Amino acid sequence: MNSIRVLGILVTLLIIVILGQKYFLNPIEKRQKTLISPTPTVFKEEQNQPSNTPAPIINKNQNSKQNEDLIYPGSVKIKNDNGNLELESLDDAQKITDWYKEKIKGMGMNAKSFVQTKANDKVLNKLVGSNGKKEVRVEISKENNQSTVKIFVIVINP
């Protein structure tokens, strides 16, 4: 009976050694094969040399200064990114919408579109005015469980 146990232990050890060689030696060979590439890779160094092509000068404040008159009175400026305004106000959404309607009309915009929607105290109003040289887009939104009205103003100068 002892000889069968010893034989079983030897067979188990032999299997472990064979599997160990298969799983532990082969990954090293595979890693070496993947690390050594048969074709060399050439990296081109980029050089920072001045270009002869003039770069346009962009005045980021140009649109933002032009849009200061489109900031709703008493609102808080969240973002003013190259003339795209994001504002918030605690005023009534209809009061804000009426103010922007008058503002767009006062700018001499001949093409106007005013779309107002309200359902379950949720408001989404979109106002657009254009005169061929400038387009003003205003979106006024309020969620039914919030007191803050969000105002997005985009001015496009073609």
ABEGO torsion letter per residue (X at the ends): XAAAAAAAAAAAAAAAAAAAAAAAAAAAAAAAAAABBABBBBBBBBBBBBBABBBBBBBAAAAAAAAAAABBBGBBBABBBGGBBBBBBABBAAAAAAAAAAAAAAAGBABBBBBBBBBGGBBBBBBBBBAGABBBBBBBBBBAABABBBBBBBBBBX
